[in-house]
Amino acid sequence: MLVAVPVALTLLGAGCAAPTAPGSGDPGSMLLADGFEPESLNPLLGYGAEGAAKFYDGLLAFDGRAELRPALAAEPPQSSPDAKTWTVKLRDGVRFHDGTPFDAEDVVATYKAAVDPAYASTISSDYEMLADVRALDPHTVQFDLKIPYSAWPSKLVLGIVPNEKLATPQPQENSELNTKPVGTGPYKLVEWRQGDQMTWEGNADYWGGAPAVGKVTVVFAKDDNTRAQRLASGEFDGTVLPPVLAESVGRDGYRTVHHSTADYRSIALPNTHPVAGDRAVRTALNLAVNREGMIKALLGGHGKPAYAPVPESMGANFEPAARFDFDPERAKELLDEAGWRPGADGIRERGGVRAQFTVMYFADDSLRKDLATAFASDARAIGIQVDLAGVDRSAVAARIGNEGIVLGGGNPIDPDPQVYNSLHSSVIGTGTYNNPGQYRNAEVDAALDGARQELDPAKRAELYRQAQRAYVADPGLVYLAFIDHSYVMRDSGWTGYQPPVEPHTHGTTWGPWWNIEDWKPQA
């Protein structure tokens, strides 16, 4: 018999919340600016991984409040008592953008491609618990898992692709879906001038109803100051900006909004490095960083200190005792005790090794640069030299094994996707940003393994708290802050704005526009 398993995820009915926002010259269109341009529009290469993919729908959709609702599923998924078998009834009458009907075979093809090495999907490690998926009938799908996994609904936001597009097993880097998406989503891609802009058109046959905002153009402008200046001139209906810069725009007819997130910023340390990999150094750095000062100065107060990857918003899964006090003097004592002694220039040495390493940041991200600079300053105050390197994203993979990097991440739906790929040793080598510092801690691994298989919510939460306590006793990174995401939006034209709790991904597919397909014209 199939039963609903109590999990940390809340599944809602088919209803959906809606925001307010902009309107420019054409009342049915919108012009937005984004600092990030996707490399691919293929769900199997990570597009829309947190469930806000305008060209695709998943079986479930994130509702903006860390909860899930049915999308291509007709109702919430049902689980066997051991959470190893999940059955999903599918919505009827849905069609892909190319006119082909949606059914169970499309779901089966998408999930099989996600884990089949022949497709070289970059998200395969996220679905390692999937043993099999099969169609029970045209409108019912069954997922069989290798382990009990109560967080499986969090994996059902994956955008579904027509099975015809996956008929030939081949690496997805060569797929036409990368630039010509075919989904069931509320918008179709009209044009993508890479490096310049992208235009979406409302799907008139969308199962949820044709969007009232029938055209969205997204201009890609990497530089934060450039986007702010162009928005201040009235060119855009909205954009994403760092918090302090967003507050400074101050143009009539616009407003600044800040959204809570599960999105952390951290300094990922290379744990095999002779300096950054030393436990005393890692602990000392965690004591030396002035998190509150960074949040006040660099985020304008729009953030919360982070010591481990689980935010307070995750309720019982959050461990308040897993923290580091701001204590530079204790940090110096730890380094002294470990044999790291100050040299003539104040930088410590031990056994002829200078306490020095490099931290990269994405050169087009001003906030990450500012955080890296502040971290280097705090590290210098305790005798550790951090050299900074602004890099292009394409350069990271070759350097991340030996250098630190300012990274972000976060998924508010469930602790498992929030923590597992960041800290568990089994994911080392499965992707550039999966446990990039090669952190290994047997106690953390055991708690995370236990938590992903535990069915009782209270016991599961205790295992996550245990993982956090074990982590702060032997930190592998320096978590800095859970940052708010900040946006400036034209304050007219559309109604119903509700701020979401956002994942790491932000910009024009999230922010005030996370469910733009549901907006209505202002009366």
Salt bridges, closest charged atoms under 4 A:
ASP63 OD2 - ARG65 NH2 2.72
GLU67 OE1 - ARG65 NE 3.89
ASP92 OD1 - HIS139 NE2 3.53
GLU128 OE2 - ARG452 NH1 3.16
ASP132 OD1 - LYS112 NZ 3.97
ASP144 OD2 - ARG134 NE 3.38
GLU176 OE2 - LYS165 NZ 2.55
GLU191 OE1 - ARG193 NH1 3.43
ASP196 OD2 - ARG193 NH2 2.86
ASP224 OD1 - ARG227 NH2 2.88
GLU235 OE2 - ARG230 NH2 2.66
ASP237 OD1 - ARG490 NE 2.55
GLU247 OE2 - HIS258 NE2 2.57
GLU247 OE2 - HIS302 NE2 3.38
ASP263 OD1 - ARG265 NH1 2.72
ASP263 OD2 - HIS485 NE2 2.66
ASP263 OD1 - HIS504 ND1 2.84
ASP278 OD1 - ARG350 NH2 3.09
GLU319 OE1 - ARG469 NH1 2.70
ASP325 OD1 - ARG323 NE 3.50
GLU329 OE2 - LYS332 NZ 3.44
GLU333 OE1 - ARG330 NH1 3.19
ASP336 OD1 - ARG341 NH1 3.96
ASP336 OD1 - ARG348 NH1 2.69
GLU337 OE2 - ARG330 NH1 3.31
ASP345 OD2 - ARG354 NH2 2.83
ASP364 OD1 - ARG393 NH1 2.84
ASP365 OD2 - ARG368 NE 3.12
GLU403 OE1 - ARG399 NH2 2.94
ASP414 OD2 - ARG460 NH2 2.82
ASP416 OD2 - ARG452 NH2 2.96
ASP445 OD1 - HIS424 ND1 3.76
ASP449 OD1 - HIS424 NE2 2.98
GLU462 OE1 - ARG465 NH2 2.77
GLU462 OE2 - ARG469 NH2 2.69
ASP474 OD1 - ARG279 NE 3.58
ASP474 OD1 - ARG282 NH2 2.63
ASP484 OD2 - HIS302 ND1 3.91
ASP491 OD1 - ARG255 NE 3.15
GLU502 OE2 - HIS259 ND1 2.68
GLU502 OE1 - HIS485 ND1 2.60
GLU517 OE1 - LYS54 NZ 3.16
